[in-house]
Amino acid sequence: MAEAVLLRSAEVEVRGEGCELLLYSEDFSRVLPGMIRYTVELRAAGDVLYSYHTNTYEYPPGTLQNAHNVAMTAFFRLKEELPHRPDAFLLHPPEPLPARQPRAPAAEVVLLQGSPRPHGNSAVLAGWVADRCGEAGLRCEVISPDSLGVEPCTGCYRCFNSGRCVIEDRMDEVITALDHARLIVVCTPVYTETVPAALKAVIDRCQTLRAGRALSGVQGRGQAGLLLAVAGRRGPENFVCVRRVVGAFFTSLGVRAAGEVLVDGVDELTDIRTMPGWEEEVRGRLSGVLEGVGAAPRL
Ligand SMILES: Cc1cc2nc3c(=O)[nH]c(=O)nc-3n(C[C@H](O)[C@H](O)[C@H](O)COP(=O)(O)O)c2cc1C
């Protein structure tokens, strides 16, 4: 967790009780360069009755405000107004960081199947992974971003205030699953050198998970990541960008990249199942990675 630097404090009387109003900053530069989060907090007897957050990334260059000024304004307005209009601020207690409890027992392995084709080669790879996990007694949840209608990230950076995304869609389910997985598998075709758009939207929206982990000080939970990719054309150069995108995804969440299987030249044969050796390769790689995350497969 980032260290808090106290910028302002004041004693205020609210509903006849002596309270402390604080303005402090936290430096999240190790997560995003130059990011400072400001917090204005009202405390009474150790309890936080009200909190307000803003951060430097929320204000693009064309806006007239900046986080420091907004935080200062909030502090002085609260100092003035809280004693006279407490209900305007204190009706809703501050929300804690999201606990993200899964509804059902969490899957040990979560696989993002990036192809929009539900019966394509990436889906075949995903099936091999799910089979192997089943044999090993592990739950594997396969998530197909294309079927979820996840909106793209808007870059508002408000997730760094609350650990939550302001967009209401099914991304919450994805984040809960990813947060609890021991192994995250990204299984994707190469689309114009990178990953398909729906998978990219999910990857970008994982900024919320990254923010939640930064705010709570949790990093990666010892998670491992595996990349399985298929390219229509022949040659390792077809995977350069996908490897970087998925590598950056893992790094941003503190996930240890534990291996990859890259299958090229798929379009000539159209069906990966007719290409000898790949199923064994995927199953073998997966077994090794599962042992590494303490989910040793039962053979
Ligand atoms: C829009 C689009 C872009 C693609 N771009 C590339 C590419 O840049 N390089 C490549 O090797 N294959 C490319 N392909 C081919 C796919 O990677 C290949 O057909 C793959 O097997 C599709 O995976 P799937 O069967 O899981 O859907 C592209 C396919 C589509 C539909």
The ligand as an ORCA input file, in Angstrom:
! r2SCAN-3c Opt
* xyz 0 1
  C      -9.736    -10.020    -38.768
  C      -8.655    -11.065    -38.818
  C      -7.336    -10.672    -38.744
  C      -6.321    -11.634    -38.801
  N      -5.026    -11.215    -38.718
  C      -4.029    -12.118    -38.741
  C      -2.680    -11.710    -38.645
  O      -2.371    -10.534    -38.507
  N      -1.707    -12.663    -38.669
  C      -2.005    -13.984    -38.799
  O      -1.086    -14.801    -38.816
  N      -3.294    -14.407    -38.881
  C      -4.307    -13.508    -38.868
  N      -5.621    -13.932    -38.947
  C      -5.910    -15.377    -39.055
  C      -6.290    -16.002    -37.701
  O      -5.287    -15.783    -36.747
  C      -6.470    -17.510    -37.869
  O      -7.466    -17.772    -38.840
  C      -6.864    -18.199    -36.575
  O      -6.837    -19.577    -36.732
  C      -8.268    -17.843    -36.156
  O      -8.471    -18.377    -34.887
  P      -9.834    -19.080    -34.466
  O      -9.958    -20.289    -35.334
  O      -9.641    -19.405    -33.046
  O     -10.933    -18.099    -34.692
  C      -6.645    -13.004    -38.916
  C      -8.000    -13.391    -38.986
  C      -8.990    -12.437    -38.928
  C     -10.443    -12.879    -39.005
*
